[in-house]
Amino acid sequence: MSRSAHPAGPRHGDVLPEGHYLAPPSDLNHLDPKVWSRTVTRDEQGIVTVGGLRVTELATEFGTPAYLMDEDDFRTRARAWRDAFGTDADVYYAGKAFLSKAVVRWLHEEGLNLDVCSPGELAVALAAGMPASRIALHGNNKSAHELEQAVKAGVGHIVVDSYQEIERLAAIAAGQGVRQAVLIRVTVGVEAHTHEFIATAHEDQKFGLSLTGGAAAEAVRRVLAQESLELRGIHSHIGSQIFDTAGFEVAARRVVGLLAAIRDEHGVELPEIDLGGGLGIAYTSEDDPREPAEIAVSLAEIVRRECLAANLTAPRLSVEPGRAIVGPTAFTLYEVGTIKPLEGLRTYVSVDGGMSDNIRTALYDAEYSVALVSRASTAEPMLVRVVGKHCESGDIVVKDAFLPADLAPGDLIAVPATGAYCRSMASNYNHALRPPVVAVQGGAARVIVRRETEEDLLRLDLG
């Protein structure tokens, strides 16, 4: 295989066409532990391994592209969240980040709860043995059928999101002779420092009931008026990929203010408060996520302090990490196909996947890292843009990064921190086949979600 250099792209921290300066790493073979899962390393031949297995062997057995999930890393992160919050709080894994029957079993075994936001996610959770009492159901437009399924299954909490849902759920619960526990999702007017489409607590968006406009207080009145509903608490979620708990402090203060108003108006102190998820992970070396123990201490103190000021008994706290658990546990393995230098700009590196297996770059302008993983290299750094094979100019996986200048077709490269949302949001654009998810642990690998086949596509197409 040829290892000829590609001299056209900018090198050594050239100014990018957009006017931004990007400095190359000092060592292209280094794997930043902030970005990669815990068992990822390079062996003595420079080949990256995960769970004790070389990526070259995994590529031969399972093909590319593939999501490689470090099971030990997932379990370690799940335990860290569970242990950080202890027995006086609840940790719900946000299933929307990535869900499979294997993941549900890991969560169950590690003592975490689960939140779901669709009938499909609920079906996977129940099929894998998650007790329904440890499941919470989210969603801004739950159908009657969806609510019927959840109530019949015995879902522990349903997070209500509208007046219509309150009426719909009350009738369904009454019809089944059940008193259903609910939380009310409120919008607290806090804009997380994140992309517009993943900031979820400002007023102009589809989720929740407004605090400032009085909709949340009215929702409380309506739930309390229903004998078939039990109001357990208030739910708030301020956004995603957040590194600072300052937004949670403002949100908690406003939610506790609502709890105090409920006490004053109705004589009821609600026993639960859910501050949602959204804590960020490291996609690049510049990101600096906080550890679960630090987050737990900070959030618990925020709630305790606000409740003390409002003369309220501190409610039981719930959080909903999804990305923070599963995001760093997986990386996507690709094979390099075409390498196209553009004089004075950068080198385009095309891989055998793309926006069908990672839409986040196109959708959110997300930043990712990338590394050559099938070998080590001492070549100079080359500024690249990693792109997919789809018929779309926006089919970008990694916007700007450095790879060795001797990169060649047939090399394997990997994009870390793709455990969250990449498989969940994967598509069949251009009739692409969605990649498998392969769990790796202790020198063994197994497929937990198989690769799609052309037969799968044709089976759905009835002609």
VOGU-3710 file (C-alpha; in Angstrom, 3 decimals, decimal comma):
1> msrsahpagp> 0,000/0,000/0,000  1,441/3,345/-1,040  2,299/5,835/1,716  3,096/8,853/-0,474  2,683/12,295/1,102  0,035/14,772/0,012  1,755/18,165/-0,034  -1,099/20,449/-1,007  -2,853/21,007/2,315  -1,765/23,602/4,904
11> rhgdvlpegh> 0,676/22,323/7,548  1,852/23,241/11,026  -0,887/25,584/12,120  -1,532/27,497/8,918  -4,419/29,956/9,010  -7,568/28,184/7,853  -9,602/29,601/4,951  -12,215/30,858/7,430  -9,540/32,888/9,203  -9,214/30,648/12,267
21> ylappsdlnh> -5,861/29,378/13,476  -5,583/25,648/14,165  -2,384/24,394/15,735  -1,333/20,832/14,980  -0,832/18,456/17,909  2,719/17,793/19,007  2,233/14,049/18,572  -0,270/12,679/16,056  0,034/9,229/17,620  -1,107/10,408/21,062
31> ldpkvwsrtv> -4,624/9,412/22,124  -6,028/11,962/24,569  -7,696/10,039/27,427  -10,260/12,841/27,769  -11,568/11,994/24,315  -11,102/8,223/24,058  -12,603/5,464/26,186  -10,624/4,001/29,054  -9,284/0,809/27,453  -8,132/2,445/24,209
41> trdeqgivtv> -4,370/2,389/23,686  -1,725/1,729/21,030  0,150/-1,537/21,038  3,862/-1,971/20,409  3,254/-1,886/16,643  1,310/1,368/16,830  -2,096/-0,206/16,185  -4,930/1,088/18,347  -6,614/-1,459/20,573  -9,871/-1,351/22,528
51> gglrvtelat> -10,867/-3,921/25,115  -7,653/-5,751/24,322  -8,430/-6,163/20,597  -6,740/-4,474/17,652  -8,914/-2,317/15,436  -7,404/-4,036/12,411  -8,773/-7,362/13,658  -12,148/-5,817/14,447  -12,317/-4,256/10,984  -11,597/-7,617/9,387
61> efgtpaylmd> -14,259/-9,391/11,461  -17,024/-6,785/11,511  -16,265/-4,479/8,587  -16,299/-0,713/8,413  -17,809/1,636/9,240  -18,584/0,290/12,692  -19,313/1,730/16,123  -16,957/0,087/18,626  -18,254/0,312/22,186  -16,025/-0,175/25,217
71> eddfrtrara> -18,283/-2,081/27,631  -15,978/-1,664/30,624  -15,886/2,071/30,027  -19,684/2,266/29,832  -20,108/0,341/33,066  -17,440/2,399/34,832  -19,115/5,664/33,847  -22,550/4,379/34,849  -21,226/3,356/38,268  -19,493/6,705/38,691
81> wrdafgtdad> -22,815/8,520/38,239  -24,644/6,102/40,509  -22,029/6,351/43,251  -21,706/10,131/42,952  -25,399/10,742/43,678  -25,823/7,895/46,146  -29,022/6,487/47,586  -30,633/9,869/48,235  -30,983/10,681/44,531  -31,941/8,947/41,286
91> vyyagkafls> -29,870/8,686/38,114  -31,888/8,105/34,941  -29,909/7,230/31,834  -31,289/9,216/28,879  -32,047/6,449/26,419  -32,291/8,803/23,444  -28,479/9,047/23,430  -28,179/5,378/22,499  -30,341/2,441/23,451  -30,146/-1,274/22,834
101> kavvrwlhee> -31,116/-4,345/24,801  -27,517/-4,881/25,863  -27,257/-1,299/27,141  -30,499/-1,704/29,090  -29,112/-4,819/30,757  -25,895/-3,005/31,661  -27,902/-0,157/33,189  -30,055/-2,559/35,172  -27,005/-4,406/36,475  -25,252/-1,155/37,427
111> glnldvcspg> -28,279/0,171/39,310  -29,351/3,042/37,051  -32,869/3,991/36,032  -33,871/4,796/32,456  -35,825/7,497/30,724  -37,401/6,895/27,335  -39,164/9,200/24,916  -40,919/6,921/22,431  -42,875/3,655/22,270  -39,887/2,051/20,557
121> elavalaagm> -37,516/2,977/23,357  -40,053/1,743/25,900  -40,389/-1,565/24,034  -36,606/-2,083/24,023  -36,389/-1,256/27,730  -39,128/-3,695/28,695  -37,864/-6,425/26,347  -34,438/-6,237/27,986  -35,864/-6,591/31,478  -35,714/-3,080/32,901
131> pasrialhgn> -38,367/-2,926/35,662  -41,097/-0,544/34,511  -41,069/1,161/37,908  -37,539/2,403/37,101  -38,551/3,933/33,765  -39,631/7,533/33,138  -41,422/8,545/29,936  -40,747/11,891/28,255  -42,150/13,551/25,141  -43,921/16,720/24,058
141> nksaheleqa> -46,624/14,966/22,021  -47,368/11,570/23,542  -50,232/9,806/21,807  -53,085/8,133/23,645  -51,725/4,761/22,548  -48,273/5,622/23,874  -49,699/6,702/27,226  -51,859/3,590/27,409  -48,789/1,414/26,859  -46,845/3,241/29,556
151> vkagvghivv> -49,624/3,128/32,155  -50,347/-0,532/31,444  -46,655/-1,401/31,780  -46,459/0,387/35,123  -43,966/3,082/34,139  -42,737/4,800/37,280  -42,967/8,408/36,125  -44,566/10,138/33,185  -43,272/13,659/32,556  -46,284/15,643/31,336
161> dsyqeierla> -45,688/18,409/28,832  -49,052/20,042/28,029  -52,600/20,644/29,260  -53,935/18,225/26,650  -51,625/15,490/27,899  -52,791/15,984/31,477  -56,403/15,405/30,427  -55,491/12,503/28,156  -53,352/10,769/30,767  -55,870/11,307/33,566
171> aiaagqgvrq> -58,587/9,613/31,527  -56,326/6,698/30,593  -55,141/6,155/34,160  -58,702/6,324/35,473  -59,803/3,818/32,845  -57,129/1,400/33,995  -57,846/1,987/37,667  -54,360/3,401/38,224  -53,077/6,470/40,041  -50,207/7,458/37,768
181> avlirvtvgv> -47,198/9,320/39,164  -46,231/12,357/37,080  -43,733/15,177/36,936  -44,513/18,466/35,195  -41,883/19,656/32,733  -41,352/23,386/33,016  -39,349/25,871/30,970  -37,352/28,067/33,289  -36,066/30,662/30,834  -32,411/29,610/31,110
191> eahthefiat> -30,493/29,395/27,843  -27,633/26,922/28,100  -24,382/27,861/26,357  -24,881/25,471/23,489  -26,229/25,228/19,959  -29,639/26,854/19,414  -31,348/23,598/18,536  -30,169/21,752/21,650  -30,888/24,530/24,162  -34,210/23,527/25,639
201> ahedqkfgls> -35,114/25,856/28,501  -35,718/29,190/26,757  -39,306/30,231/26,108  -39,498/29,966/22,319  -39,389/26,184/21,879  -41,632/23,145/21,976  -40,811/21,601/25,344  -42,408/22,228/28,718  -44,752/24,703/30,347  -43,604/28,243/31,009
211> ltggaaaeav> -42,866/29,453/34,518  -42,979/33,134/33,660  -46,216/32,942/31,700  -48,041/31,029/34,426  -48,581/27,872/32,367  -46,587/25,753/34,815  -48,656/26,913/37,787  -51,866/26,192/35,873  -50,587/22,731/34,977  -50,026/22,068/38,675
221> rrvlaqesle> -53,629/23,034/39,408  -54,916/20,740/36,676  -52,846/17,749/37,778  -53,827/18,179/41,431  -57,472/18,251/40,375  -57,196/14,771/38,834  -57,729/11,886/41,248  -56,022/9,474/38,836  -52,776/11,486/38,785  -50,223/11,836/41,570
231> lrgihshigs> -48,034/14,915/41,237  -44,575/13,871/42,416  -42,509/16,846/41,352  -41,155/19,271/38,785  -38,867/18,530/35,845  -36,480/20,974/34,169  -33,934/20,477/31,384  -31,843/23,427/30,247  -29,926/22,064/27,263  -27,111/19,803/26,155
241> qifdtagfev> -23,313/19,712/26,042  -23,035/21,992/29,089  -19,766/22,342/31,028  -20,817/24,875/33,667  -23,401/24,266/36,420  -24,252/27,982/36,668  -27,277/27,439/34,438  -28,477/24,649/36,721  -28,228/27,027/39,674  -30,553/29,532/38,028
251> aarrvvglla> -32,901/26,747/36,924  -32,983/25,219/40,413  -33,727/28,583/41,996  -36,709/29,089/39,706  -37,987/25,527/40,124  -37,713/25,800/43,911  -39,608/29,071/43,646  -42,407/27,137/41,949  -42,288/24,478/44,696  -42,702/27,227/47,289
261> airdehgvel> -45,612/28,725/45,357  -47,254/25,280/45,182  -46,875/24,909/48,943  -48,341/28,333/49,555  -51,294/27,863/47,188  -52,085/24,176/47,687  -50,519/23,260/51,028  -48,437/20,555/49,343  -44,660/20,082/49,386  -43,692/18,048/46,341
271> peidlggglg> -41,096/15,342/47,103  -39,089/15,321/43,856  -37,159/17,616/41,547  -35,531/16,518/38,299  -32,871/18,836/36,846  -32,521/16,836/33,641  -29,255/16,088/31,906  -27,108/17,886/29,394  -23,649/17,703/30,969  -21,000/17,800/28,283
281> iaytseddpr> -18,213/15,463/27,212  -14,869/15,996/25,522  -15,126/15,763/21,748  -11,748/17,461/21,358  -8,797/18,087/23,651  -10,023/21,645/24,185  -13,194/20,438/25,950  -13,032/20,156/29,742  -15,944/18,151/31,159  -16,602/17,852/34,884
291> epaeiavsla> -16,527/14,588/36,796  -19,795/13,075/38,110  -18,719/13,434/41,756  -18,111/17,162/41,288  -21,414/17,578/39,471  -23,319/15,686/42,179  -21,900/17,791/44,998  -22,615/21,001/43,100  -26,213/20,156/42,158  -27,080/18,817/45,616
301> eivrreclaa> -25,707/21,954/47,237  -27,608/24,184/44,824  -30,914/22,452/45,625  -30,204/22,375/49,384  -29,338/26,068/49,477  -32,365/27,153/47,449  -34,746/25,006/49,519  -33,274/26,352/52,757  -33,871/29,906/51,554  -37,480/29,010/50,644
311> nltaprlsve> -38,065/27,144/53,943  -38,739/23,915/52,069  -37,655/20,378/52,819  -35,119/19,472/50,148  -36,826/17,138/47,641  -35,293/13,988/46,215  -33,063/14,946/43,284  -33,012/13,228/39,905  -30,612/13,739/36,996  -30,601/12,335/33,471
321> pgraivgpta> -27,110/11,803/32,016  -27,104/10,185/28,597  -24,277/11,568/26,490  -22,127/11,893/29,641  -22,241/8,115/30,075  -22,347/6,650/26,588  -20,713/9,389/24,510  -17,063/8,662/25,331  -17,530/4,881/25,401  -17,589/4,391/21,629
331> ftlyevgtik> -15,721/5,443/18,523  -16,518/5,031/14,854  -14,038/3,068/12,783  -13,723/4,000/9,093  -11,587/2,956/6,144  -9,980/5,712/4,092  -10,991/5,696/0,426  -10,195/8,844/-1,557  -7,619/11,465/-0,555  -7,996/14,744/-2,424
341> pleglrtyvs> -5,566/17,643/-1,752  -6,895/21,139/-2,497  -4,011/23,529/-3,054  -3,876/26,275/-0,411  -6,918/24,972/1,436  -6,837/21,511/3,001  -6,866/17,839/2,075  -10,198/16,068/1,837  -10,155/12,552/3,257  -13,178/10,493/2,224
351> vdggmsdnir> -14,256/7,530/4,329  -16,738/4,714/3,823  -19,394/6,274/6,061  -20,457/9,856/6,630  -23,555/11,804/7,550  -25,705/8,669/7,573  -23,784/7,407/10,623  -22,949/10,812/12,135  -25,327/13,646/11,292  -24,225/15,822/14,210
361> talydaeysv> -21,558/17,754/12,316  -24,031/18,781/9,630  -26,902/19,294/12,062  -25,209/21,029/14,991  -21,863/22,140/13,538  -20,375/19,684/16,027  -16,616/19,371/16,525  -14,870/15,989/16,523  -11,363/14,581/16,734  -9,874/11,941/14,457
371> alvsrastae> -6,826/9,671/14,506  -5,003/7,212/12,288  -5,494/3,931/14,158  -4,230/1,085/11,936  -0,599/2,120/12,400  1,618/4,782/13,904  3,190/7,472/11,741  6,092/9,883/12,013  4,989/11,944/9,001  4,275/15,645/9,243
381> pmlvrvvgkh> 0,759/16,734/10,219  -1,583/17,484/7,344  -4,692/19,635/7,741  -7,674/17,560/6,647  -11,426/17,575/6,414  -12,889/14,101/6,894  -15,931/13,655/4,681  -18,323/10,865/3,825  -19,391/9,217/0,597  -22,905/10,633/0,351
391> cesgdivvkd> -24,237/12,808/-2,452  -24,249/15,948/-0,298  -21,685/18,731/0,004  -22,486/19,023/3,709  -21,494/15,399/4,273  -18,729/16,270/6,742  -17,650/14,099/9,670  -14,736/16,175/11,026  -14,471/19,744/9,787  -10,806/20,458/10,462
401> aflpadlapg> -8,204/18,235/12,056  -4,691/16,945/11,497  -3,711/13,519/10,202  -0,285/12,280/9,075  0,763/13,403/5,603  1,473/9,804/4,603  -2,183/8,818/5,025  -3,218/6,436/2,232  -6,291/4,644/0,919  -6,938/1,547/3,001
411> dliavpatga> -5,761/3,093/6,261  -8,156/2,920/9,181  -9,057/6,120/10,967  -11,367/6,544/13,960  -13,535/9,340/15,295  -13,873/9,144/19,094  -16,797/10,127/21,342  -19,483/8,883/18,963  -21,402/6,763/21,461  -24,140/9,342/21,907
421> ycrsmasnyn> -26,648/10,174/19,185  -24,626/8,929/16,217  -26,278/5,501/15,973  -29,531/6,864/17,428  -29,761/9,496/14,676  -28,319/7,340/11,904  -30,237/7,197/8,639  -30,469/5,340/5,343  -29,679/8,439/3,303  -28,646/7,316/-0,204
431> halrppvvav> -29,887/3,913/1,004  -26,785/3,580/3,143  -26,708/0,613/5,495  -26,482/1,617/9,133  -23,308/0,293/10,782  -23,211/-2,307/13,545  -22,557/-1,585/17,199  -19,871/-3,922/18,477  -19,299/-4,269/22,221  -15,726/-5,031/23,198
441> qggaarvivr> -14,633/-6,276/26,607  -11,738/-8,305/27,965  -10,391/-9,430/24,625  -13,777/-10,478/23,236  -16,146/-8,689/20,861  -19,789/-9,242/20,049  -22,342/-7,472/17,895  -25,106/-5,915/19,993  -26,796/-4,154/17,055  -26,110/-5,814/13,726
451> reteedllrl> -25,219/-4,082/10,486  -28,159/-3,467/8,184  -28,268/-5,364/4,921  -29,712/-4,667/1,499  -32,302/-7,327/2,338  -33,436/-5,141/5,256  -34,000/-2,228/2,899  -35,848/-4,332/0,321  -37,998/-6,000/2,976  -39,490/-2,617/3,878
461> dlg> -40,045/-1,582/0,263  -43,327/-3,186/-0,778  -43,127/-2,062/-4,404
//
